[in-house]
Amino acid sequence: MFSDDDGSSARVGVRIGDSVLDLARALGDEVFGEPSLNAFMAQGRSRWTEVRARITELLTASQPGERSRGATEAALFPLAAVRLHLPFTPGDYVDFFGNEYHAANAGRIFRPDGEPLTPNWKHMPIGYHGRSGTIVPSGTPVTRPCGQRRGADQGSGPVFGPSRRLDFEAEVGFVVGAGSTGPVPVADFAEHVFGVFLLNDWSSRDLQAWESQPLGPFLAKSFATSVSPWVVPLDALEHARVSPPPRDPEPLPYLADAGPWGLDLELEVRLNGQLAARPPYATTYWTAAQMLAHMTVNGASTRTGDLFASGTVSGPDRDQRGCLLELSWGGAEPLTLPDGSVRSFLEDGDEVAISATAPGAGGARIGFGEVTGQIRPAAHP
């Protein structure tokens, strides 16, 4: 969703290099003049495919003098001259815990004397319901949250104040286009999910450690979730599809794979412009198709605009870990950035930027919209 300098309303655009194609103008369809992708996404898969084919046709017109080519050029706006908005109106939000490297690392940090993974982890995609009202577009400042955290002395009561262990989480998000009234089988994933985007699940590790006993997360996650301004349609990621990691044990039948729904996405996390990590999404154990199947198997419905996220993306190497909790090993091994600065957790003024690319046709790379956010001081002392 974008608007330009003339004060026009937000409308649907497609990114073409350093330009934005105004679909309402290029296609003459009022659904693209809506201030959200929701109305278009609700039209379903056949419509998504039809529009994608039409856009491709407009952009590959062979003769510069063709009328369609001229109309397309008139509908292009420089990216630098437009304002980007939240791409869809969020419905329900579920955040999963689907990457084995992240789950095992977190287990080793929080339960050093126990098993890294909980007994249920390899049997189902674990998740929690988040707060859709605090989903914000890329570039929105993030205020350091306040809440209860464990007291400094063993056995002492909790203290209240700003989080001291604020973290980012590099994740991949999925938005439902066509809703459902009951279970969505793994094989029907592409009939319901419109596209993919990047997401930063900002997390307060000290609030999380105190409140998640045993329920949670709650306040540690609900203060802000940032999403990228661009949604990449599933159809654009055909060349990025890969088989997920081997499963042991085999999932229950309702979670059995139906085609390769792993995705070969290469993420990058930059902290204050410095490269902090390169998490590979292909390592994620549970696919998005399995997440949606599990999310709905109890009969839960979905609606246009519902979104769910992968959980932190991490890999086997230290520079592939997708959050500071892992990168600094809970603060015990602070991360040194290329400019020499050191971080265990985020400080006020820090800016986090997450980007990604995926393989496309003919060896090309498909870019995902960057998701950024800067930390502001807490509103309370």
Secondary structure, 3 states (H helix, E strand, C coil): CEEECCCCCCECEEEECCEEEEHHHHHCCHHHHCCCCHHHHCCCHHHHHHHHHHHHHHHCCCCCCCHHHHHHHHCEEEHHHEEECCCCCCCCEEEECCCHHHHHHHHHHHCCCCCCCCCCCCCCCCEEECCHHHEEECCCCEECCEEEECCCCCCCCCEEEECCCEECCEEEEEEECCCECCCCCHHHHHHHEEEEEEEECCEEHHHHHHHCCCCCCCHHHHCCEEECCCCEEHHHHHHHEECCCCCCCCCCHHHCCCCCCEECCEEEEEECCEEEECCEHHHCCCCHHHHHHHHHCCCCCECCCCEEECCCCCCCCHHHCCCHHHHCCCCCCCEECCCCCEECCCCCCCEEEEEEEEECHHHCEEEEEEEEEEEECCCCC
